[in-house]
Amino acid sequence: MIGATSLVRRTVYKPEAEGRVMDVHAARRDLENEIRRAFAGVVLGDGVSIGHAEFIDSWGKNPDGTPISDEQYRAMTANDIVDDWTQVTLEELERDNIAHFDPAGLRYYLPALMLSLLDHYDPSSMRTIGTLHGLLPDPDYPPDLAAHRFSLLNHTQKRVVARF
């Protein structure tokens, strides 16, 4: 027999279900599918890639303070997947430089980041911290900065991000 506490933990209210209770696993699958549909076909284009964000984060310098060479930059960005966000690996996402993504970079990597949190949530991971911080407006930043970061997301994409 399923106890009341167990049943409550496995269910979630979904307003569009007209008062019905939905299984948490079904709700999660719905959200994952919504994310995939909303961002299907999105490519990076001229946006900031993970490797380029890492370059920005380092201020263009090696740990010893010397400038990163063109060869080193090419190596940093050589393995960036820029045409299919579904193929970006967890290892790449762990490089966490979401703060340095421009609107195109954010639109491209955000679905992979959201799905990675659903599958591999780790509260101590900078991927988790950076993603959640990137989604929540910072009260110390001007409101137009947050709006600019999300400016390339269409209505459907914004809706699924809000649902996430």
HELIX and SHEET records of a PDB file:
HELIX    1   1 ALA A    4  ARG A    9  1                                   6    
HELIX    2   2 PRO A   15  ALA A   17  5                                   3    
HELIX    3   3 VAL A   24  ALA A   38  1                                  15    
HELIX    4   4 ILE A   50  ASP A   57  1                                   8    
HELIX    5   5 ASP A   70  THR A   77  1                                   8    
HELIX    6   6 TRP A   85  GLN A   87  5                                   3    
HELIX    7   7 LEU A   90  LEU A   93  1                                   4    
HELIX    8   8 ILE A   98  HIS A  100  5                                   3    
HELIX    9   9 PRO A  103  ASP A  119  1                                  17    
HELIX   10  10 MET A  126  LEU A  135  1                                  10    
HELIX   11  11 PRO A  143  ARG A  149  1                                   7    
HELIX   12  12 HIS A  155  ARG A  163  1                                   9    
SHEET    1   A 2 THR A  11  TYR A  13  0                                        
SHEET    2   A 2 VAL A  21  ASP A  23 -1                                        
END                                                                             
